Amino acid sequence: MSLQENAIYPAPPEYNTFKKKIQELTGIDLDAYKYQIHRRIHMLMQRWAVKSYDEYYKTIANNPEKLREFLDYLTINVTEFFRNANRWWELRDNIIPQMYKDLGHQRIKLWSAGCSTGEEPYSLAILAMETKVATPQPVLAGDIDQGVLQKAQGGVYQKRQITNAPKEWVAKYFTDVSGDNVQVKKEVKDKVKFKHMNLIKDHFESGFDIILCRNVVIYFGAETKSALYRKFFDALRPGGYLMTGATEQIFDHKTIGFESAGPFLYKRPKK
């Protein structure tokens, strides 16, 4: 049986031990994910020509570069500013202005859940600045991967990652640092608070007006997804919104309590 096939059939004891060690090392519970993530684990094992799970774990645990490669391969930390731009303009043109009317003020609490290397929370901060949001606190940006959080705090990105941003925003909120790179300005950084978070296990704050969790749960199993969306529901204030990724429709949103508010947009009812 090939290593890839091992991910389909009942896992051998050695793989279960490997998963427990990985959880202790990284905080990631691999059992919460669907088959595809296990297939990726075994594909990387083959790529490295590792013959045993014990050797695989030692390679990851004792080599920071291998650990980084392992986490990047699992979580696919590739994103850009204002990804799926129409969803952002929906927030700008409709959702946030309607919130001002409903709330009677412009104080909005924002969270980018699974923020990866920071493009999404910085986009959210820029959008908040452009729509005159009076945030009671910086945009919360959480991720389980310490490495991507460190990169996010640096705020340096390739120019190709900001192609969706309006040109006037690029000049306003970014600084050239080299021929191919830009850096978000300090006033944008000051609007974001990065935090190490495990979405599955950690307790969430409450009272959020908008939560973005996009392109994060695609490898989660159905039970884990449902439990996470229930946690998001509880973290929203009545009338708050959850936006998911373009492939992450919540099929049981009515059972959880959400109302559909548009494509991949869900609202916690006011009552």
LINJO-V647496 format. One record per helix or strand of 2 or more residues. SS is the DSSP state (@ for helix, = for strand). FROM is the first residue (numbers start at 1). TO is the last residue. If there is no record, write none. Layout:
ss;from;to
SS;FROM;TO
SS;FROM;TO
//
This chain:
ss;from;to
@;3;6
@;13;26
@;30;32
@;35;47
@;53;62
@;64;75
@;85;103
=;110;113
@;119;130
=;139;143
@;146;154
=;156;158
@;159;162
@;167;173
=;174;176
=;181;184
@;186;189
=;192;196
=;208;213
@;222;235
=;236;244
@;253;256
=;258;262
=;265;268
//
